[in-house]
């Protein structure tokens, strides 16, 4: 692994609190992939670990309920 890649690899492990080298390696491969779906999957994994994904889903659910409530009242 090149030195630049090794530095990013270590940063991923420290920043996101991943527990195994295997998890960090998989996340690194996802984030550096040329496939946009794989990169998005890696970002979702990070958001899930940080708790951001659940907050996004909760806000989306509240907005959907408000829209349904408005439509039903008409």
C-alpha positions, 0 to 999 in steps of 0.5 A: 500500500502506498504511503498516501493510501496508508495515511488515509487508511489509518485516518479512516480507522481513527476517525470512524472507530472501526474495530478491525483492519478488515472493516477499514480495508473494505471501507477504504476500497468502497470510498476509493472505488470508481463505481459511484454506487460503491462510494455511496454505499461506503458513505452510508456505512459511515453515516450509519456509524455516526448516527447521521443516517438515523437522523436523516430517516427520522426527519424524512419520516416526519416530513412524509407524515406532515405531507400525508396529514395535509393531503388527507385533510383536503 
